[in-house]
């Protein structure tokens, strides 16, 4: 679907049992349930226009090391790398093999549309219901779930990326004596602030863009200070403000995907409609983006070098390519993302 033909948030057809802003069925075709969501906005016309961003012949990796977090982190296991000689694995040759055991969400990642499900129905994007058995399938053939390997059928992700370097913006525009921004202080980046940064950077959004927001978070994780560790205890992480209004703003810009260097893209803790802090299960943008829009979320991307080059070149848009792992039923994957100028 060309992004110009998609209805605005408040005009999306009502889906029974879902709040306003649910795009289920919008991208279905010929009776087939859609598994791509807003990646459908990456039409040949949009991709061809994005290719025009390449002028300098410079490419920048956006992939943080798989073991980027150097200290124990809750919930997700750190990667384990094992090297073996070829003779160790039974080959009469001189050389090496290796094995890598990873949690796909420990470092830079895409969240697939299977990542978040409704707490009662178990549904995710377009009404699909992931199960352990369904995700651990041996082949993608006939897989009805919107898992990540499906993206390979459409050539991965290729489009125009736009960096909103919030960290650099606040560093450059901070008023003397004002409280300093910190990625662990839970600052909530509003759509108005994103637009202010875009204006400061002299970049305009286009339909089908991939929005990327830099908070400076992964740079803290690489070398945390004692003060940083003390801040971790509060679990207040800066990120995009998680509200329905933000979801409306994102959809109405027809972004094909969003990504950032924050741990959840949106700020933590989430906020309830009354403004009070919520629990982790009360995230707002994850359900809207992954479940209702079908919009992939990238997290923990390495954006420092990208921000430096954008500043040097005075250009904050680029061709973005991303080819995640191709394995049946993946809930998440390293993005294998590159920005090309």
C-alpha positions as CSV (number, residue, x, y, z in Angstrom):
1,X,0.0,0.0,0.0
2,X,1.3,3.4,-0.9
3,X,1.6,5.4,2.3
4,X,-0.3,8.3,0.7
5,X,-3.4,6.1,0.5
6,X,-3.5,4.9,4.1
7,X,-6.1,6.6,6.4
8,X,-5.1,8.8,9.3
9,X,-5.1,7.3,12.8
10,X,-8.6,8.6,13.7
11,X,-10.0,7.4,10.3
12,X,-8.7,3.8,10.5
13,X,-11.7,1.4,10.3
14,X,-12.9,0.3,13.7
15,X,-11.7,-3.2,14.6
16,X,-14.0,-5.0,17.1
17,X,-12.4,-5.4,20.5
18,X,-9.5,-3.1,19.7
19,X,-9.0,0.7,20.5
20,X,-9.1,3.3,17.8
21,X,-5.9,3.2,15.7
22,X,-5.8,-0.5,15.0
23,X,-4.7,-1.3,11.4
24,X,-5.7,-5.0,11.3
25,X,-7.0,-5.9,7.9
26,X,-5.7,-2.7,6.2
27,X,-2.9,-4.5,4.4
28,X,-4.7,-7.8,3.7
29,X,-4.7,-8.8,0.1
30,X,-6.6,-11.3,-1.9
31,X,-8.0,-12.9,1.2
32,X,-4.5,-13.4,2.7
33,X,-3.7,-12.1,6.2
34,X,-0.9,-9.6,6.1
35,X,2.3,-10.3,8.1
36,X,4.3,-7.2,7.2
37,X,2.4,-4.3,8.8
38,X,3.8,-0.9,8.1
39,X,6.7,-2.4,6.1
40,X,4.1,-2.3,3.3
41,X,4.8,1.4,3.2
42,X,8.3,0.6,1.7
43,X,7.0,0.5,-1.8
44,X,9.3,0.4,-4.9
45,X,8.7,4.1,-5.3
46,X,9.6,4.8,-1.7
47,X,12.7,2.6,-1.9
48,X,13.9,4.1,-5.2
49,X,13.6,7.6,-3.7
50,X,15.6,6.5,-0.6
51,X,18.4,5.3,-2.9
52,X,18.9,8.9,-4.0
53,X,20.2,9.6,-0.5
54,X,23.5,7.9,-1.4
55,X,26.0,10.6,-2.4
56,X,29.2,10.2,-0.4
57,X,29.9,6.5,-0.7
58,X,30.1,6.2,3.2
59,X,28.5,3.3,5.1
60,X,28.1,3.1,8.9
61,X,27.2,0.0,10.9
62,X,24.3,0.5,13.4
63,X,24.9,-2.8,15.1
64,X,26.2,-2.7,18.7
65,X,28.4,-5.7,19.7
66,X,26.3,-8.7,20.7
67,X,28.0,-8.6,24.1
68,X,27.8,-4.8,24.3
69,X,26.4,-5.0,27.9
70,X,29.5,-5.9,30.0
71,X,27.8,-6.5,33.3
72,X,25.0,-8.9,34.5
73,X,21.6,-7.8,33.2
74,X,18.3,-9.2,34.3
75,X,16.0,-11.4,32.2
76,X,18.1,-12.0,29.1
77,X,21.2,-14.2,28.9
78,X,24.5,-12.8,27.7
79,X,25.9,-14.4,24.5
80,X,28.2,-17.4,24.7
81,X,30.9,-17.8,22.0
82,X,32.7,-21.1,21.5
83,X,35.6,-21.7,19.1
84,X,36.6,-25.2,18.0
85,X,39.3,-26.5,15.7
86,X,38.1,-28.3,12.6
87,X,39.7,-31.4,13.9
88,X,37.7,-31.1,17.1
89,X,34.5,-31.3,15.1
90,X,35.7,-34.3,13.1
91,X,37.3,-32.8,10.0
92,X,40.8,-33.7,9.0
93,X,41.6,-30.1,8.2
94,X,43.6,-27.3,9.8
95,X,41.3,-24.4,10.8
96,X,38.5,-23.2,13.0
97,X,34.7,-23.4,13.5
98,X,32.7,-21.5,16.1
99,X,29.3,-21.5,17.7
100,X,27.3,-18.5,19.0
101,X,24.5,-18.8,21.5
102,X,22.5,-15.6,21.8
103,X,19.3,-14.2,23.2
104,X,18.0,-12.2,20.2
105,X,17.1,-9.2,22.4
106,X,20.3,-8.8,24.5
107,X,21.9,-6.3,22.1
108,X,20.8,-4.4,18.9
109,X,17.5,-6.0,17.7
110,X,14.3,-5.7,15.8
111,X,11.2,-6.7,17.7
112,X,9.0,-8.7,15.4
113,X,5.2,-8.3,15.4
114,X,5.0,-11.5,17.5
115,X,6.8,-9.9,20.4
116,X,3.8,-8.3,22.2
117,X,0.5,-10.1,22.7
118,X,-2.8,-9.2,24.3
119,X,-2.7,-10.3,28.0
120,X,-6.1,-12.0,27.7
121,X,-6.5,-13.2,24.1
122,X,-2.9,-13.8,23.3
123,X,-3.4,-12.0,20.0
124,X,-0.7,-10.0,18.3
125,X,-0.7,-8.1,14.9
126,X,-3.7,-8.8,12.7
127,X,-5.2,-11.2,15.2
128,X,-2.5,-13.8,15.0
129,X,-2.0,-15.9,18.1
130,X,1.6,-17.1,18.6
131,X,2.3,-20.3,20.5
132,X,5.5,-22.0,21.6
133,X,4.8,-24.7,19.0
134,X,4.0,-22.2,16.3
135,X,7.2,-20.2,16.9
136,X,9.4,-23.3,17.0
137,X,8.5,-24.5,13.6
138,X,11.1,-26.0,11.3
139,X,10.1,-24.2,8.1
140,X,8.7,-20.8,7.2
141,X,6.6,-22.4,4.4
142,X,3.0,-22.0,5.5
143,X,3.9,-20.1,8.6
144,X,0.9,-17.7,9.3
145,X,2.6,-15.8,12.1
146,X,4.2,-12.3,11.5
147,X,7.6,-13.5,12.7
148,X,10.8,-11.8,11.4
149,X,11.9,-14.3,8.8
150,X,8.8,-13.3,6.8
151,X,10.6,-10.0,6.0
152,X,13.0,-11.9,3.7
153,X,10.1,-12.6,1.3
154,X,10.0,-8.9,0.6
155,X,13.8,-8.3,0.5
156,X,14.4,-7.3,4.1
157,X,14.1,-3.6,5.1
158,X,15.4,-1.0,2.7
159,X,14.3,2.6,3.0
160,X,15.1,6.2,4.0
161,X,16.3,6.5,7.5
162,X,16.1,9.7,9.5
163,X,18.1,10.2,12.6
164,X,16.7,12.4,15.4
165,X,19.9,13.0,17.5
166,X,18.2,14.0,20.7
167,X,21.3,13.6,22.8
168,X,23.3,15.9,20.6
169,X,20.4,18.4,20.4
170,X,20.1,18.8,24.2
171,X,23.9,19.0,24.5
172,X,24.1,21.8,22.0
173,X,21.1,23.8,23.0
174,X,21.2,23.4,26.8
175,X,20.8,26.6,28.7
176,X,23.6,27.4,31.1
177,X,22.7,26.3,34.6
178,X,19.8,24.1,33.4
179,X,19.4,20.6,34.6
180,X,21.5,18.3,32.4
181,X,19.8,15.6,30.4
182,X,20.8,12.0,31.2
183,X,19.7,8.8,29.4
184,X,18.9,7.2,32.7
185,X,16.7,10.0,34.1
186,X,13.6,8.9,32.3
187,X,13.2,12.0,30.0
188,X,10.1,11.5,27.8
189,X,10.8,12.7,24.3
190,X,7.5,14.2,22.9
191,X,6.5,14.5,19.3
192,X,7.0,18.3,19.7
193,X,10.6,17.7,20.8
194,X,11.2,15.3,17.9
195,X,9.9,18.0,15.5
196,X,12.1,20.6,17.2
197,X,15.2,18.4,16.7
198,X,14.2,17.8,13.1
199,X,13.9,21.5,12.5
200,X,17.3,22.1,14.3
201,X,18.9,19.5,12.0
202,X,17.1,20.8,8.9
203,X,15.6,17.5,8.0
204,X,12.1,16.9,6.8
205,X,10.1,13.7,7.2
206,X,8.8,11.8,4.2
207,X,6.1,9.2,4.0
208,X,7.6,5.7,4.5
209,X,10.6,6.9,6.5
210,X,12.3,4.9,9.2
211,X,12.5,7.0,12.3
212,X,15.6,6.6,14.4
213,X,16.0,8.3,17.8
214,X,19.4,8.6,19.6
215,X,19.2,9.0,23.4
216,X,22.9,8.2,24.3
217,X,21.8,5.1,26.3
218,X,24.1,2.4,24.8
219,X,27.1,4.7,25.4
220,X,26.3,4.7,29.1
221,X,26.0,0.9,29.1
222,X,29.5,0.6,27.6
223,X,31.2,2.3,30.5
224,X,28.8,3.0,33.4
225,X,30.0,5.1,36.3
226,X,29.0,4.5,40.0
227,X,26.5,7.3,39.6
228,X,25.1,5.5,36.5
229,X,24.7,2.2,38.4
230,X,22.8,4.2,41.1
231,X,20.4,5.6,38.5
232,X,19.8,2.1,37.1
233,X,18.2,1.1,40.3
234,X,15.4,3.6,39.6
235,X,14.6,2.0,36.2
236,X,14.0,5.4,34.7
237,X,15.2,5.2,31.1
238,X,14.9,8.1,28.6
239,X,13.0,7.4,25.4
240,X,10.1,8.5,23.3
241,X,7.0,9.5,25.3
242,X,4.6,6.5,25.4
243,X,1.1,8.0,24.9
244,X,-1.8,7.6,22.5
245,X,-0.9,11.0,21.1
246,X,2.6,9.9,20.2
247,X,1.1,6.8,18.6
248,X,-1.2,9.0,16.6
249,X,1.7,11.2,15.5
250,X,3.8,8.3,14.4
251,X,1.0,6.6,12.4
252,X,0.0,9.9,10.7
253,X,3.6,10.3,9.5
254,X,3.4,6.9,7.9
255,X,6.7,5.7,9.3
256,X,7.6,2.2,8.0
257,X,9.4,1.4,11.3
258,X,11.0,3.0,14.3
259,X,14.3,2.3,16.0
260,X,16.7,3.8,18.6
261,X,19.5,3.1,21.0
262,X,17.1,3.0,24.1
263,X,16.2,-0.3,25.7
264,X,12.5,-0.1,24.9
265,X,12.4,2.8,22.4
266,X,9.8,4.4,24.6
267,X,10.6,5.9,28.0
268,X,10.5,3.8,31.2
269,X,8.5,3.5,33.4
270,X,5.4,3.8,31.2
271,X,2.8,6.4,32.2
272,X,-0.9,5.6,32.8
273,X,-3.5,7.8,31.2
274,X,-3.8,9.7,34.5
275,X,-0.1,10.5,34.4
276,X,1.1,8.2,37.2
277,X,3.9,5.7,36.6
278,X,2.9,2.3,35.3
279,X,4.4,-1.1,35.4
280,X,6.4,-2.7,32.6
281,X,3.4,-4.5,31.3
282,X,1.7,-1.2,30.8
283,X,3.9,0.0,27.9
284,X,1.9,2.1,25.5
285,X,3.9,2.2,22.2
286,X,4.8,-1.4,22.1
287,X,1.1,-2.5,21.9
288,X,0.2,0.3,19.4
289,X,3.2,-0.2,17.2
290,X,3.8,-4.0,17.2
291,X,0.3,-5.2,17.8
292,X,-2.1,-2.7,16.3
293,X,0.0,-1.0,13.6
294,X,2.3,-3.9,12.7
295,X,5.3,-1.5,13.0
296,X,8.7,-3.0,13.9
297,X,10.6,-1.5,16.8
298,X,14.4,-1.5,16.8
299,X,16.2,-1.2,20.2
300,X,19.8,-0.9,21.4
301,X,21.1,0.2,18.1
302,X,24.6,1.7,18.0
303,X,24.0,5.3,16.9
304,X,27.1,7.2,18.1
305,X,29.1,7.0,14.9
306,X,26.0,7.7,12.9
307,X,25.3,10.8,14.9
308,X,28.9,12.0,14.4
309,X,28.8,11.5,10.7
310,X,25.4,13.2,10.4
311,X,26.8,16.2,12.3
312,X,29.9,16.3,10.1
313,X,28.0,16.0,6.9
314,X,25.1,18.3,8.0
315,X,22.8,15.6,6.7
316,X,20.5,13.5,8.9
317,X,18.8,11.3,6.3
318,X,20.3,8.3,4.5
319,X,19.6,5.0,2.9
320,X,19.0,2.3,5.5
321,X,19.3,-1.4,4.8
322,X,18.6,-4.1,7.3
323,X,18.6,-7.9,6.8
324,X,17.7,-9.8,10.0
325,X,18.5,-13.4,10.6
326,X,16.5,-15.9,8.5
327,X,15.2,-18.6,10.8
328,X,11.7,-19.8,11.1
329,X,9.6,-18.3,13.8
330,X,12.0,-15.7,15.1
331,X,10.5,-13.3,17.6
332,X,13.5,-10.9,17.4
333,X,16.8,-10.6,15.6
334,X,20.0,-8.6,15.4
335,X,19.1,-6.0,12.7
336,X,22.3,-6.2,10.6
337,X,21.6,-2.6,9.8
338,X,23.7,-0.2,7.7
339,X,23.3,3.5,7.1
340,X,24.6,4.6,3.6
341,X,25.4,8.2,2.6
